[in-house]
Structure formats: structure tokens, C-alpha cells
Amino acid sequence: MTKRYITDEDGVTFSVVKDVEAAQEISTVRAEAGYNPNVNALLTLTNTGNGFVSVHHSYQSYKQDNYICLDYDEAEYLYYAIGEALRLRKKKAKKRLPDA
């Protein structure tokens, strides 16, 4: 399954994410074309059967890839917290937009 992500209609959200591909137990977030010629996968998430291992790819010689390991409950709590944080961020950004 591939899902395409684009800028929100309100123009507030910008993303370099092109799509998310899920195959078997692995999901990959890929960068939009033109983001950086050497960057492909931004993040790879693997379902281990007991939780998830997330690899945030660095593509920099001075910085290692970042690994995050979460069991299913921890991943669910993080999902809720990030969802709320993004909702508040979007609400705050809309307040800064000039009236049309």
C-alpha cells in the first residue's frame, strides 16, 4: 500500500514526505523528489511482533541513524501524544495567518 501526503489545504502544513509504503511488516516513509538527491527513505518502521523499531535515517557522515524501540502500548501512547501536539501546532499556526 502506498499513501501520498501533500500540503494541507490551509497552506499551514508543509511536508517533504512523498509517500508511505507498507509491505509485510515494514513501512517506509520516503522523501519528496527534489528534497535532496541522495535521500530516499526518511524513516523505516519494522513491526517486530512485540512492538516496533523505528530507524530515522541520517544521510550525514557526522550523525548516526537514530533507532527508537517501542512496544505496542508505548507506540500507542506516543501516537496519541503526537496527534494532540500536531493538532495544537496547527491551531496555533492558523492564528498567525492574516485574515483573507
Order of alpha helices (4+ residues) and beta strands (2+ residues): beta-beta-beta-beta-beta-beta-alpha
